[in-house]
Amino acid sequence: MRKLVAGNWKMNGTRADLSELQAIVQAHPAPGVDIVICPPATLLFQAAQMTAGHAPDIGAQDCHPAASGAHTGDISAPMIADTGATAVIVGHSERRETYNETNDLIHAKASAAHASGLIAIICVGETLAERDAGQTLQVIGDQLAGSTPDGATSTNTVIAYEPVWAIGTGKIPTLDQIGEVHDFIREFLTARLESAALDLRILYGGSVKPTNAAEIFAVPNVDGALVGGASLSNADFTPIIKALEATF
């Protein structure tokens, strides 16, 4: 299984910031892990052109479940693929919370991504209230069951565990807590998808930084990271990539 580091730029970045993407390209001429950068939609085409034939790959941050139609302001999976991007994040907690996205909707988005040849990076994670109530694994199980298409495989799907309370807060679960959830996800996917899940990558996300990446990557069933703020800067992102490369 080839490990993966994905960067989610969220609503950050203009054309001037593509200089950081260029720096990432130059820093990793032959990376030992897969790298995906997900810039805002306005930069997808230019970013894909800039990285063509090199690492990193480019992904989008969301897609509409329909291939086309009267959906003002939305972007479809075929449109994303047309830019040269190869992946899309679906179900990020900021979409689930702010836009009340349901598991059914995320399932439809992931299916649309698959139909367009995109890798769906499906996000799952519990709130602090759910963790304090001892509901973490139930919440994760419900999200996986509802959001993951039956056709998910290691080549078209990545699961990203992002505890909502750790995103952008500087707080992270203990290594044991991360391990418990990642082990659960692996067991759940194996029971659901059987052999198709054996090499399906499970990323950890939530305040991943150069200072904590190595210890997180040492946890079993952590196959990489979905990185937020630290992915905006090559100076912060490259040490995370190198920490993952050092695990094998």
N, C-alpha and C positions, 0 to 999 in steps of 0.2 A: 504494500500500500504506500503510495507516494503522499507525503504529508502536504498540508495546505495552510497558507496564511492569506486571509482575505482582509482587505481594508475597505471600510465603509466611510466615505467622506461626508455622508449625510448632506445637509443643505449648506455646504461649504465649497468654495472653489470657483474661480473664474479662469479665463484663458491664461492669465498671468501665473496662476498656480500650477500650470502644467510643467513648469520648470522643475517642480518637485517630482513629478512623474518621470521626467527625463532623467533626473538624478537617480531614481530607483532603477530605471532601465540600465543605466551605466554601472550601477553598483552590483548588478546581478546578471552578468553576461551568460552564465551557465549555472543557474541556481539548482541546489540539490532538493528543493521542494517546489511545489506549485505556488504561484502567487497570483492573486486576483485583486485588482483595484476597482472599486465601485464609485465613480465620481457622479456628480449630478448629471441629469439627462442632457443638459446643454453642452456637456463636454464629451459625451460618449463617442461620437464619430471621430472627433479630433484625437481623443485619447487612443482609440483603436487604431487609427492611422499611425500614430506615433510609435505604438508598441508592436506593430505588425511584424511577425517573424521573431519577436523577442519576448522575454518576460518583462512585465507581468501581462497576464490576460486581463481583459476589461469586462466588467459586469455592471448591470444596472441595479438600482435600489428598490424597484417595485415594477409591477406590470399589471395591466388590466386583464381579466380573464378572457375577454372577447378579442378576436383577431382584428376586428375593425368595428366601426359603428359610430353612433351619435353619442360620444362620451367625451364631451369637451374637457380639455386639459389632461386627459389620460394618455398613456403610452402603452401600446400592445407589445406582446412578446415578438411577433414578426417584425415590428418596427425596431425593437432592440437588436434582434439578430441582424437586421439590415445595416446597422451601424458598424458591424464587425465585432460587437460584444459577444461573449460566449456564456455568460451567466447572469442570474438575476436573484437578488435577495427578495424573499417573500415572507410575510408574517413577522417582521421585526416588531418588537414590543411597542415601539413608537407608533407603528401603524395599528397594532391591535388596540392600544390604549387610546390614542388620540382620535382615530377614525372608526373605532369600534369594529374592527375587522374580525370576523368570525372564523372558526376553523373551516367551515364549509367554503367560505370565500377564498381562504388561503389555499385550500385543496384545489380549487378551480384555477387559481393563479399558477400553482405549481404544475398542474396538468397542462396549462397553456404554455408554460415555459418548455416542458418536455416536447410538446407538439412542434415547437419551433426550433428544436435542437439545442436549447439552452440548458445549462445546469441550474437547477433550482436549489438555492441555499435557503432551507426552511428553518426559521428561527422558533425556538420554544424557550419558555422561562417563566418562573413564578415571581409574584410580588413579595414584598417583605411580609405583608399580612398573611399571605398563603404559607410562606415558610414558617412563620411564628406559630401558625395553627397546625403545623405538621402535615400540610397538604401538598408538599412539593412534588412528590412522585406521582400522586394522583393527578395533579394539574399537568405535569409533563406528559403522563400517559394519555390523558384526554387530548392534549394538543397534538401529540404524535398520531394518535388514532384518527383524529378528524382532519388533520392537515396534510398527511402524507399519502400520495396516490398509490394504488396497488402496483403500478408499474415502476415504482422507484427502484433504482439500482445504484451501484457504486459509480457508474459513469454519468448518470443524469441527476443525482441528488446528493446534497450535503446537508447534514443537520448541524445547526449551531445552537448550543445551549447558552443562553444569556439570561442569568437571573436579573430581573428587572431592577431590583434594588442595587445592583452593582454597576449598572451602565452609567458611565460618566460621573460616578460619585467618588471614585477612589477606593471604595469598599470592595472586597472580594470575599467569596466564601472561603472556608478553610480548604486545604487540599483534600481532606477526607470528604468534605461535602461535595466538592467537584467530582471526586472519584465515585462517590455513591451515585450521583446523577448520571455520569457518563456510563458507568457499568449498567445502570438501569436502562438507559437508552439503547445500549448495545443488545442487551437481553430482549428488550421489547421489539426491536427491529428484527432480530434473528427469529423470534417467534412469529412475527408477522410476515416477513419477507423471505425467510429461510436463507438459502445460500446467497441470494442477491444482496443480503445485508452484511456479509462477512467483511468486505472491504469498503463498506460505505463509511465515509469519513465523518467524524463527530468533532466539531470545533468547540472550543470554549471562548466565550466573549464576555466582556464586562470589566473595564478598567485594566486591560492587559497593557503592560508597560515593559520597557527594557529591563527594569529592575526586578520584575516578578515573572517574566516569561519563562525562564529556564525551569523554575520549580513547578510551574503549571504544566509545562510540556512533559515533565517527568511522571505525571500521573497516568496510570494505565487508561487506555481508551480515549485519551486526549490526542487527537490526530492533527492538531493545529489550532489556529485562533481566528476569530472574527474581531478585528481591531477597529476601534472608532477613532478617537482624536489622534492617537499616536501614528495613524497611517497617513496623516496630512503632511508629515515631515519625513523626508528620507533619513534624517539624523536620528529620529525616534523609531522609524519603521524597520530600517535595516538591522539594528541589533535584535529585534524580535525574530526576524527571518533567520538570522544567524544562530539564534538560540535554538530554533527548531531544527536547523540543519545539524546542529551539534548533538542531537538526541540519537543519531544513528550513524 
